[in-house]
Amino acid sequence: MLGLSDHWPVVLTVSRGVGGPKPFKWFSHWADILDLAEVIKSTTRLQGLKDVPSTLRAVKAVVKVWGEGFS
């Protein structure tokens, strides 16, 4: 059975995707503030994790408002 193969060639295309803005700013010192953890937890509880992009948008909006208190 020389010359017969059960393998098929595959062509893969890798795309880096469309660039865009960062989802939101994150400052490392925010992780030390317990209030922020609660803000994020409550937002994700309200949004659920069924639709991750909309949950991240909601977290972004809440973190933005929350972060303005430190500017």
N, CA, C and O atoms as a printed pandas DataFrame, in Angstrom:
     atom_number atom_name residue_name chain_id  residue_number  x_coord  y_coord  z_coord
0              1         N          MET        A               1    0.817   -1.186    0.000
1              2        CA          MET        A               1    0.000    0.000    0.000
2              3         C          MET        A               1    0.857    1.244    0.000
3              4         O          MET        A               1    0.450    2.268    0.550
4              5         N          LEU        A               2    1.981    1.189   -0.575
5              6        CA          LEU        A               2    2.793    2.382   -0.698
6              7         C          LEU        A               2    2.116    3.375   -1.628
7              8         O          LEU        A               2    1.520    2.998   -2.637
8              9         N          GLY        A               3    2.217    4.637   -1.275
9             10        CA          GLY        A               3    1.630    5.680   -2.108
10            11         C          GLY        A               3    0.220    6.067   -1.695
11            12         O          GLY        A               3   -0.270    7.114   -2.116
12            13         N          LEU        A               4   -0.440    5.259   -0.890
13            14        CA          LEU        A               4   -1.775    5.622   -0.420
14            15         C          LEU        A               4   -1.665    6.196    0.987
15            16         O          LEU        A               4   -0.936    5.671    1.829
16            17         N          SER        A               5   -2.392    7.272    1.229
17            18        CA          SER        A               5   -2.328    7.922    2.533
18            19         C          SER        A               5   -3.731    8.319    2.968
19            20         O          SER        A               5   -4.576    8.660    2.140
20            21         N          ASP        A               6   -3.967    8.272    4.249
21            22        CA          ASP        A               6   -5.253    8.725    4.766
22            23         C          ASP        A               6   -5.167   10.166    5.281
23            24         O          ASP        A               6   -6.078   10.639    5.959
24            25         N          HIS        A               7   -4.090   10.846    4.965
25            26        CA          HIS        A               7   -3.910   12.237    5.391
26            27         C          HIS        A               7   -4.316   13.183    4.265
27            28         O          HIS        A               7   -4.057   12.916    3.091
28            29         N          TRP        A               8   -4.943   14.273    4.632
29            30        CA          TRP        A               8   -5.347   15.299    3.675
30            31         C          TRP        A               8   -4.641   16.595    4.042
31            32         O          TRP        A               8   -4.569   16.948    5.219
32            33         N          PRO        A               9   -4.127   17.301    3.062
33            34        CA          PRO        A               9   -3.473   18.585    3.369
34            35         C          PRO        A               9   -4.505   19.610    3.859
35            36         O          PRO        A               9   -5.654   19.621    3.415
36            37         N          VAL        A              10   -4.074   20.444    4.758
37            38        CA          VAL        A              10   -4.938   21.473    5.327
38            39         C          VAL        A              10   -4.231   22.808    5.194
39            40         O          VAL        A              10   -3.034   22.912    5.458
40            41         N          VAL        A              11   -4.970   23.830    4.784
41            42        CA          VAL        A              11   -4.432   25.179    4.711
42            43         C          VAL        A              11   -5.090   25.994    5.816
43            44         O          VAL        A              11   -6.313   26.126    5.856
44            45         N          LEU        A              12   -4.283   26.531    6.700
45            46        CA          LEU        A              12   -4.790   27.355    7.792
46            47         C          LEU        A              12   -4.408   28.803    7.547
47            48         O          LEU        A              12   -3.295   29.098    7.113
48            49         N          THR        A              13   -5.324   29.685    7.824
49            50        CA          THR        A              13   -5.043   31.103    7.745
50            51         C          THR        A              13   -5.182   31.676    9.150
51            52         O          THR        A              13   -6.206   31.491    9.807
52            53         N          VAL        A              14   -4.163   32.361    9.595
53            54        CA          VAL        A              14   -4.177   32.954   10.923
54            55         C          VAL        A              14   -4.321   34.452   10.762
55            56         O          VAL        A              14   -3.553   35.096   10.048
56            57         N          SER        A              15   -5.306   34.988   11.431
57            58        CA          SER        A              15   -5.554   36.421   11.353
58            59         C          SER        A              15   -5.385   37.024   12.739
59            60         O          SER        A              15   -5.816   36.447   13.737
60            61         N          ARG        A              16   -4.767   38.162   12.787
61            62        CA          ARG        A              16   -4.585   38.828   14.083
62            63         C          ARG        A              16   -5.844   39.560   14.489
63            64         O          ARG        A              16   -5.931   40.060   15.610
64            65         N          GLY        A              17   -6.801   39.632   13.620
65            66        CA          GLY        A              17   -8.043   40.324   13.935
66            67         C          GLY        A              17   -7.898   41.819   13.726
67            68         O          GLY        A              17   -6.823   42.329   13.409
68            69         N          VAL        A              18   -8.977   42.478   13.908
69            70        CA          VAL        A              18   -9.001   43.924   13.732
70            71         C          VAL        A              18   -8.546   44.570   15.031
71            72         O          VAL        A              18   -9.043   44.238   16.108
72            73         N          GLY        A              19   -7.615   45.479   14.924
73            74        CA          GLY        A              19   -7.155   46.192   16.117
74            75         C          GLY        A              19   -8.229   47.149   16.605
75            76         O          GLY        A              19   -9.210   47.414   15.910
76            77         N          GLY        A              20   -8.037   47.633   17.745
77            78        CA          GLY        A              20   -9.005   48.571   18.306
78            79         C          GLY        A              20   -8.501   49.086   19.631
79            80         O          GLY        A              20   -7.398   48.753   20.063
80            81         N          PRO        A              21   -9.300   49.882   20.259
81            82        CA          PRO        A              21   -8.889   50.422   21.549
82            83         C          PRO        A              21   -8.855   49.333   22.615
83            84         O          PRO        A              21   -9.517   48.303   22.493
84            85         N          LYS        A              22   -8.085   49.576   23.643
85            86        CA          LYS        A              22   -8.043   48.646   24.763
86            87         C          LYS        A              22   -9.425   48.609   25.404
87            88         O          LYS        A              22  -10.145   49.608   25.382
88            89         N          PRO        A              23   -9.802   47.467   25.975
89            90        CA          PRO        A              23  -11.133   47.381   26.594
90            91         C          PRO        A              23  -11.348   48.427   27.688
91            92         O          PRO        A              23  -12.410   49.047   27.756
92            93         N          PHE        A              24  -10.360   48.618   28.526
93            94        CA          PHE        A              24  -10.418   49.668   29.538
94            95         C          PHE        A              24   -9.045   49.805   30.175
95            96         O          PHE        A              24   -8.209   48.905   30.092
96            97         N          LYS        A              25   -8.832   50.942   30.809
97            98        CA          LYS        A              25   -7.553   51.168   31.494
98            99         C          LYS        A              25   -7.560   50.400   32.803
99           100         O          LYS        A              25   -8.584   50.273   33.474
100          101         N          TRP        A              26   -6.392   49.898   33.140
101          102        CA          TRP        A              26   -6.244   49.201   34.416
102          103         C          TRP        A              26   -4.943   49.653   35.049
103          104         O          TRP        A              26   -3.884   49.600   34.423
104          105         N          PHE        A              27   -5.028   50.092   36.277
105          106        CA          PHE        A              27   -3.849   50.492   37.028
106          107         C          PHE        A              27   -3.637   49.458   38.128
107          108         O          PHE        A              27   -4.568   49.110   38.854
108          109         N          SER        A              28   -2.417   48.976   38.243
109          110        CA          SER        A              28   -2.116   47.886   39.165
110          111         C          SER        A              28   -2.513   48.201   40.603
111          112         O          SER        A              28   -2.949   47.312   41.334
112          113         N          HIS        A              29   -2.368   49.452   41.012
113          114        CA          HIS        A              29   -2.688   49.776   42.409
114          115         C          HIS        A              29   -4.189   49.651   42.695
115          116         O          HIS        A              29   -4.589   49.573   43.857
116          117         N          TRP        A              30   -5.015   49.633   41.656
117          118        CA          TRP        A              30   -6.446   49.435   41.860
118          119         C          TRP        A              30   -6.730   48.066   42.465
119          120         O          TRP        A              30   -7.701   47.911   43.205
120          121         N          ALA        A              31   -5.902   47.074   42.165
121          122        CA          ALA        A              31   -6.130   45.722   42.677
122          123         C          ALA        A              31   -6.034   45.680   44.197
123          124         O          ALA        A              31   -6.581   44.776   44.831
124          125         N          ASP        A              32   -5.351   46.640   44.776
125          126        CA          ASP        A              32   -5.211   46.686   46.230
126          127         C          ASP        A              32   -6.425   47.303   46.921
127          128         O          ASP        A              32   -6.536   47.246   48.146
128          129         N          ILE        A              33   -7.318   47.878   46.161
129          130        CA          ILE        A              33   -8.485   48.548   46.736
130          131         C          ILE        A              33   -9.656   47.566   46.703
131          132         O          ILE        A              33  -10.146   47.208   45.632
132          133         N          LEU        A              34  -10.091   47.141   47.865
133          134        CA          LEU        A              34  -11.133   46.118   47.963
134          135         C          LEU        A              34  -12.459   46.577   47.378
135          136         O          LEU        A              34  -13.231   45.761   46.876
136          137         N          ASP        A              35  -12.724   47.852   47.438
137          138        CA          ASP        A              35  -13.975   48.392   46.916
138          139         C          ASP        A              35  -14.127   48.064   45.425
139          140         O          ASP        A              35  -15.228   47.751   44.972
140          141         N          LEU        A              36  -13.046   48.132   44.671
141          142        CA          LEU        A              36  -13.111   47.852   43.239
142          143         C          LEU        A              36  -13.497   46.402   42.980
143          144         O          LEU        A              36  -14.278   46.122   42.070
144          145         N          ALA        A              37  -12.964   45.487   43.764
145          146        CA          ALA        A              37  -13.315   44.078   43.593
146          147         C          ALA        A              37  -14.814   43.875   43.765
147          148         O          ALA        A              37  -15.433   43.128   43.006
148          149         N          GLU        A              38  -15.395   44.534   44.754
149          150        CA          GLU        A              38  -16.838   44.424   44.980
150          151         C          GLU        A              38  -17.623   45.046   43.834
151          152         O          GLU        A              38  -18.659   44.516   43.433
152          153         N          VAL        A              39  -17.140   46.165   43.304
153          154        CA          VAL        A              39  -17.802   46.821   42.174
154          155         C          VAL        A              39  -17.840   45.879   40.977
155          156         O          VAL        A              39  -18.877   45.733   40.330
156          157         N          ILE        A              40  -16.713   45.241   40.684
157          158        CA          ILE        A              40  -16.636   44.322   39.543
158          159         C          ILE        A              40  -17.497   43.091   39.785
159          160         O          ILE        A              40  -18.206   42.646   38.883
160          161         N          LYS        A              41  -17.443   42.535   40.993
161          162        CA          LYS        A              41  -18.252   41.360   41.305
162          163         C          LYS        A              41  -19.735   41.651   41.159
163          164         O          LYS        A              41  -20.470   40.856   40.573
164          165         N          SER        A              42  -20.180   42.782   41.685
165          166        CA          SER        A              42  -21.609   43.093   41.611
166          167         C          SER        A              42  -22.043   43.341   40.166
167          168         O          SER        A              42  -23.156   42.981   39.782
168          169         N          THR        A              43  -21.171   43.952   39.369
169          170        CA          THR        A              43  -21.506   44.192   37.968
170          171         C          THR        A              43  -21.616   42.879   37.205
171          172         O          THR        A              43  -22.548   42.697   36.422
172          173         N          THR        A              44  -20.682   41.966   37.423
173          174        CA          THR        A              44  -20.743   40.688   36.704
174          175         C          THR        A              44  -21.912   39.835   37.185
175          176         O          THR        A              44  -22.475   39.063   36.410
176          177         N          ARG        A              45  -22.279   39.969   38.455
177          178        CA          ARG        A              45  -23.458   39.239   38.941
178          179         C          ARG        A              45  -24.715   39.746   38.259
179          180         O          ARG        A              45  -25.581   38.957   37.880
180          181         N          LEU        A              46  -24.821   41.054   38.102
181          182        CA          LEU        A              46  -25.992   41.637   37.449
182          183         C          LEU        A              46  -26.053   41.271   35.973
183          184         O          LEU        A              46  -27.127   40.970   35.452
184          185         N          GLN        A              47  -24.911   41.296   35.298
185          186        CA          GLN        A              47  -24.860   41.036   33.858
186          187         C          GLN        A              47  -24.887   39.545   33.539
187          188         O          GLN        A              47  -25.416   39.139   32.503
188          189         N          GLY        A              48  -24.331   38.745   34.407
189          190        CA          GLY        A              48  -24.174   37.327   34.108
190          191         C          GLY        A              48  -23.008   37.147   33.149
191          192         O          GLY        A              48  -22.458   38.127   32.648
192          193         N          LEU        A              49  -22.635   35.926   32.895
193          194        CA          LEU        A              49  -21.509   35.668   32.009
194          195         C          LEU        A              49  -21.949   35.006   30.709
195          196         O          LEU        A              49  -21.123   34.434   29.998
196          197         N          LYS        A              50  -23.237   35.076   30.389
197          198        CA          LYS        A              50  -23.712   34.486   29.140
198          199         C          LYS        A              50  -23.184   35.249   27.940
199          200         O          LYS        A              50  -22.838   34.657   26.917
200          201         N          ASP        A              51  -23.125   36.552   28.071
201          202        CA          ASP        A              51  -22.656   37.402   26.975
202          203         C          ASP        A              51  -21.435   38.166   27.475
203          204         O          ASP        A              51  -21.559   39.269   28.009
204          205         N          VAL        A              52  -20.262   37.579   27.300
205          206        CA          VAL        A              52  -19.032   38.137   27.852
206          207         C          VAL        A              52  -18.734   39.540   27.316
207          208         O          VAL        A              52  -18.378   40.410   28.110
208          209         N          PRO        A              53  -18.863   39.805   26.011
209          210        CA          PRO        A              53  -18.568   41.168   25.535
210          211         C          PRO        A              53  -19.431   42.247   26.199
211          212         O          PRO        A              53  -18.922   43.308   26.560
212          213         N          SER        A              54  -20.717   41.987   26.361
213          214        CA          SER        A              54  -21.557   43.009   27.000
214          215         C          SER        A              54  -21.241   43.123   28.488
215          216         O          SER        A              54  -21.356   44.206   29.063
216          217         N          THR        A              55  -20.848   42.028   29.112
217          218        CA          THR        A              55  -20.439   42.081   30.517
218          219         C          THR        A              55  -19.181   42.932   30.663
219          220         O          THR        A              55  -19.083   43.740   31.587
220          221         N          LEU        A              56  -18.219   42.757   29.759
221          222        CA          LEU        A              56  -16.994   43.565   29.814
222          223         C          LEU        A              56  -17.292   45.038   29.555
223          224         O          LEU        A              56  -16.679   45.910   30.173
224          225         N          ARG        A              57  -18.225   45.326   28.648
225          226        CA          ARG        A              57  -18.602   46.727   28.414
226          227         C          ARG        A              57  -19.224   47.333   29.671
227          228         O          ARG        A              57  -18.955   48.486   30.007
228          229         N          ALA        A              58  -20.050   46.559   30.356
229          230        CA          ALA        A              58  -20.661   47.045   31.596
230          231         C          ALA        A              58  -19.599   47.277   32.663
231          232         O          ALA        A              58  -19.639   48.284   33.370
232          233         N          VAL        A              59  -18.644   46.347   32.784
233          234        CA          VAL        A              59  -17.554   46.514   33.749
234          235         C          VAL        A              59  -16.732   47.743   33.395
235          236         O          VAL        A              59  -16.335   48.500   34.281
236          237         N          LYS        A              60  -16.473   47.949   32.114
237          238        CA          LYS        A              60  -15.707   49.113   31.674
238          239         C          LYS        A              60  -16.397   50.406   32.113
239          240         O          LYS        A              60  -15.750   51.311   32.639
240          241         N          ALA        A              61  -17.701   50.486   31.896
241          242        CA          ALA        A              61  -18.441   51.699   32.257
242          243         C          ALA        A              61  -18.389   51.948   33.765
243          244         O          ALA        A              61  -18.186   53.077   34.211
244          245         N          VAL        A              62  -18.574   50.889   34.537
245          246        CA          VAL        A              62  -18.569   51.025   35.999
246          247         C          VAL        A              62  -17.181   51.390   36.505
247          248         O          VAL        A              62  -17.043   52.252   37.373
248          249         N          VAL        A              63  -16.145   50.736   35.964
249          250        CA          VAL        A              63  -14.773   51.023   36.399
250          251         C          VAL        A              63  -14.370   52.449   36.009
251          252         O          VAL        A              63  -13.642   53.115   36.745
252          253         N          LYS        A              64  -14.846   52.912   34.855
253          254        CA          LYS        A              64  -14.543   54.274   34.431
254          255         C          LYS        A              64  -15.097   55.290   35.423
255          256         O          LYS        A              64  -14.395   56.213   35.837
256          257         N          VAL        A              65  -16.348   55.117   35.797
257          258        CA          VAL        A              65  -16.964   56.026   36.774
258          259         C          VAL        A              65  -16.254   55.906   38.119
259          260         O          VAL        A              65  -15.955   56.907   38.770
260          261         N          TRP        A              66  -15.988   54.659   38.527
261          262        CA          TRP        A              66  -15.308   54.421   39.792
262          263         C          TRP        A              66  -13.915   55.075   39.791
263          264         O          TRP        A              66  -13.519   55.694   40.779
264          265         N          GLY        A              67  -13.187   54.937   38.697
265          266        CA          GLY        A              67  -11.811   55.470   38.603
266          267         C          GLY        A              67  -11.744   56.975   38.581
267          268         O          GLY        A              67  -10.718   57.550   38.945
268          269         N          GLU        A              68  -12.817   57.635   38.161
269          270        CA          GLU        A              68  -12.820   59.105   38.146
270          271         C          GLU        A              68  -12.691   59.672   39.540
271          272         O          GLU        A              68  -12.263   60.814   39.707
272          273         N          GLY        A              69  -13.048   58.905   40.532
273          274        CA          GLY        A              69  -12.896   59.347   41.916
274          275         C          GLY        A              69  -11.441   59.404   42.367
275          276         O          GLY        A              69  -11.143   59.972   43.418
276          277         N          PHE        A              70  -10.532   58.823   41.587
277          278        CA          PHE        A              70   -9.110   58.799   41.949
278          279         C          PHE        A              70   -8.269   59.696   41.072
279          280         O          PHE        A              70   -7.052   59.764   41.241
280          281         N          SER        A              71   -8.898   60.387   40.137
281          282        CA          SER        A              71   -8.132   61.249   39.219
282          283         C          SER        A              71   -7.858   62.594   39.839
283          284         O          SER        A              71   -7.227   63.446   39.212
